[in-house]
Amino acid sequence: MTEMNNTLTIKLSGSEGAVIRALGLIERRGFSLVKCTVGEADSSGRVMEVSVSSTRPGELLKRQLERLHDVFHVDLKPVAAVKPRTSGIRPVTRRI
């Protein structure tokens, strides 16, 4: 299976633990966190942008994040498919 990279922009409440709860959900659902940036909290909350990699669809993670109490809105942007890495072993040719 090929892995997909997705970038999600998440609008969160500014409450304590909101970022940790969102990141915990991402990890528990089998998505590998590639990059995460979190903005300062203001009166309307905070914005977190995460890039994830997984064989699972990004739309699934988006729906799961939207169920969290602290999450106001999630935007999903698929980035690219990543070809699975092979073991790196290649045949050896010898010259005699």
SVG drawing of the C-alpha trace seen along z (x, -y; Angstrom):
<svg xmlns="http://www.w3.org/2000/svg" viewBox="-18 -38 57 51">
<polyline fill="none" stroke="black" stroke-width="0.4" points="0.0,0.0 1.2,-3.5 1.4,-6.0 -0.4,-9.3 0.8,-12.6 -1.9,-15.0 -1.8,-18.5 -4.6,-19.4 -5.3,-22.9 -7.2,-22.6 -9.0,-25.4 -8.9,-24.6 -10.1,-26.2 -7.5,-27.9 -8.2,-25.6 -5.5,-23.7 -4.7,-20.3 -6.5,-20.9 -3.3,-20.5 -2.3,-17.4 -5.7,-15.8 -5.6,-16.4 -2.0,-15.1 -2.9,-12.1 -5.8,-11.2 -3.6,-11.5 -1.1,-9.1 -3.7,-6.6 -5.4,-6.4 -2.2,-5.2 -1.0,-8.4 2.6,-9.4 3.2,-13.0 5.6,-14.6 5.4,-18.2 3.4,-20.3 3.0,-24.1 0.8,-25.7 -0.1,-29.4 -0.5,-31.4 -4.0,-31.3 -6.2,-34.4 -9.8,-35.1 -11.0,-32.9 -8.8,-30.0 -5.6,-28.8 -4.7,-27.3 -2.6,-24.1 -1.2,-22.8 -0.1,-19.2 1.4,-17.1 0.8,-13.4 1.7,-10.3 -0.3,-7.0 -1.8,-4.4 -5.2,-5.3 -7.3,-8.1 -6.8,-11.6 -10.6,-12.1 -10.9,-9.5 -8.6,-11.5 -10.4,-14.8 -13.8,-13.3 -12.3,-11.9 -10.7,-15.2 -13.9,-17.0 -15.5,-14.9 -13.2,-16.3 -14.8,-18.8 -12.0,-21.3 -12.0,-21.3 -14.0,-24.0 -13.0,-23.2 -10.6,-21.0 -9.4,-21.6 -7.7,-18.8 -5.3,-19.2 -3.8,-16.0 -0.2,-16.5 1.2,-13.6 1.4,-9.8 4.7,-8.4 6.0,-5.3 6.8,-2.7 10.5,-2.2 12.2,1.0 14.9,2.6 17.6,1.0 19.2,4.3 20.3,4.4 21.9,7.2 25.7,7.3 27.4,7.7 31.0,8.8 33.5,8.2 36.1,10.9"/>
</svg>
